[in-house]
Every structure is written in structure tokens, then in C-alpha cells.
Amino acid sequence: MSDEVTPKKSATRQRADGIKPYRCKNLIAVLENPNDIKNIGTVIRNVNALGVEKTYIVDPRRALPDDWQDMRERRSLSKTSVSAIKWSFVKRFDSSEECLAHLKRNRFTSIVTSPHIKGRRNMILHEADYTVFTKLAVWFGNESRGISDLAVEHSEVCVGIPMFGMIESLNLGTTSGIVLYEITKQRREYQSKYKRSGKRRKKPSA
């Protein structure tokens, strides 16, 4: 019998191992041309906290560095995301066209979010089933202009949050938190069932 003592895992490593089964695989949050660096940090914080696998940012102004490691060291992102950027995968694109092409090559289905009716199919957030998409990219539009027509054109569904106030508007951080909470909840429950049964539900034919 070996007398070697197994090194004790650090608290950070224990935490990483503990949350790994709850991460939502093949789920990406896409920010299309966000204006405010604070909003980007808030969304990355939501993404990390809710177990979303990746964040893509369409950044035609090139406000962010291309290299992920450089992005992790950006103080403005580290501060607003409460260091979540250091534990999250973030990739930037120069245009929506480039991002959509990348997602298509990797067989991701895109859905968009908007408080208004857009696209071929429109659904209320909690009434849609997000487990039918094996690989899913959820698009969030610009703070003032909303989602682009191009993203809507290439999306499967436009999802809206039901609102009952005089002002039908939520900021990007709040919207992403609400939408991603519902989607990750559904996909986490499905992943758990799939892991137990060993069978994956077939996607319904169009």
C-alpha cells in the first residue's frame, strides 16, 4: 500500500468540481452590439451564476480585446462582473453576420429576445420549451435599438417577457437574468433526467 498522501483540493477547485454537473452544456448568451461596459459585466455575472456555458459579444466598435485572456484582465469587466469574467468563456465578433456564421458552422440554433412581436414565431418566455434545441444561442439586443433584423431573420423563435407596468422596458442586465434563469432551469432539469435515463428526446420535426 502506498504511503503517499493525496493532496487536498483547494476550495476553488472543490467549488469548480461541485458545480460542474449543473452547468448547462451547449448554451450560449449572445450580446449584440451592447453600448455600456457595465451592462456587459452584469450579463457575464448572470451567465456565470446561472451556469450558462459561454458568452458571445458582437462588438463592431472593437471596444473589447480579441484575446480572452486580455479580456479577463480588463479592470472594467472584472469590476462590473464581480470577477465572473475570470471564470467565464467570452468570445467577441466584429459583426452579427460573423457570429451567426460561426454558430451555424457549429450547429447552434438561435433565438432572440424582444418585448415586441418580431420574427416568424413569437412566444412568452415561460411558455416555450428550450430543451428541444440541442445547441442553443440566446440573443440579447442593443440597449436602445433592440435586436437587429438580421438576428431575427436567422432565429427560430422570438421570446418575450410578459410585463404589466406602464413602462414595458427592462434593462439588459435584468432581461438577461430573467430569460437565462428560465432557460437554464429547464435545461438543467432535462440534463438531469437525460443523465439518469441515458436517453435523449428526439427533436420534433418541423
Buried (B, 14 or more C-beta within 10 A) or exposed (E): EEEEEEEEEEEEEEEEEEEEEEBBEBBBBBBBBBBEBBBBBBBBBBBBBBBBBBBBBBBEEEBBBEEEEEBBEBEBBBEBBBBBBBBBBBBBBEBBEEBBEBBEEEEBBBBBBBBEEBBEEBBEBEEBEBBBBEBBBBBBBBBEEBBBEBBBEBBBBBBBBEEEEEEEEBEBBEBBBBBBBBBBBBBBEBBEEBEEEEEEEEEEEE
